Amino acid sequence: MPIDCASGDHDEHDVYAALCPCRGILDLLANKWSALAIGALEDGPLRFGELQRRLEGISPKVLTQTLRRLEDSALLTRTVYPAVPLHVEYALTELGLSAAEPLAGMRAWAERNLDRFPA
């Protein structure tokens, strides 16, 4: 079901339309590492190493790429504190927090229903 464009940049947003910019956002949020990084940041800012430990199995390269995509999409901020060594924190923006809610529901659904899937 198409949604009217709030910014007025387009007539409407329809994620099913091939050229709708919504697809890029859906692609970003449907990525498992993006969804997990957003979830890890729900309770507040974390440093890179803290995120990497929380997201078991993610490589430093993939975490860096994921964080850059989320920052470029205004879902999180990266704050550098001048210290030795550098102190960098990642935090969700208001937009990121709004995405966290439906993603939390998806993660919870996956955990609740895992045993219903074939082995």
N, C-alpha and C positions, 0 to 999 in steps of 0.2 A: 504494500500500500504506500504510494508516494506521500511524502511529507513536504509541505510548503517550506521554501527556503527562508529562514529567519533573516539572513543578511541581505537578501534581495539580489545576490549574485547569480542565482539560478531560479528558474520557475519553481522547481521542486527537486527533492532528493528521492531517488528510487534506487536502492541498492541492487535491484535486479537488472537495472539498465546498464548496458556494457560500458558506457562512458561516464557513469556517475562517479564523482570523486569519493563517494562513500565507500567504495570498494577498497580503496587504499587504507582507509581507517579500519575497516573490517579485517583486512589482511594483517595489519599491525596488531590489533587486539586479539585476533584469533591465533596468533603465534604463541606457542606454549611458553617460551622464555619471556615474552612481553607480559603475558597474563600472570606468570609467577613473580616477575620482578615487581609489577604493580602491587600484587598481594603482599610481597615482602616489605614494601614501603608504606603499607597502610597505617602502621602504628608509629611512623615517624621516620626521620632521615637516617640513612645508613651510609657507611663508608664502603668503598669498592670491595675490600676484603671481607667485610661483614656480609655483603650481598652474595659474594661468591660462596662463602660457607653456607649461607641459608639456601641457595639454589644449588643443591648438590648435583654434580654432574656437568655443570656448565663450564666451558673453557673460558679463560680470560679474554680470548679474542671474541668469542660469541657474546660474552657479557658486555664487553666494550661496544660492539656493534648494536646490541639491543638497547643499551643506555643511550647511545647517540641517536638512534631512531626515536626513542621516546622523548628525548630532549628536543629534537628537531620538530616533533609533533606537539610540543607544548604540554606534554603530559607529566614531565618532571623537570626539575631544575638541578643544575650542577653548581655547587658553591665551593670555591677554592679558598681555603684559609691559609694565609701566609705564615707558615711554620716550617720548621726543619724536623723531620721531612714534611713535605706538603700534606695538608689535611684536606681531603675532598669529600664532600657529602652530597648525596643524592636524595631529593625529596619530591613527593608528588605535588603538583600544582592543584588548583581547584578543579581544573578539567580532569586531571589524573585521578583525583579523589572521586569524581563523579563516575569515572570508568571503573573504579575499584569495586563498587557495589555490585553491578551485574556480573563482573568477573568472579567475585567471591561466591556468588550463587552457582556459577558454573563449576568452580573448583569443588564446592560442597556437594553438588550433584554427582560429580565424578567419583568422589570418595564414598558417597552413600550407595551408589549403584555399581561399583566395580565388580562385586561378586555376582551380579546378574549377567555379566558378559561371558561369552565362552572363553575357556582358558587358552 
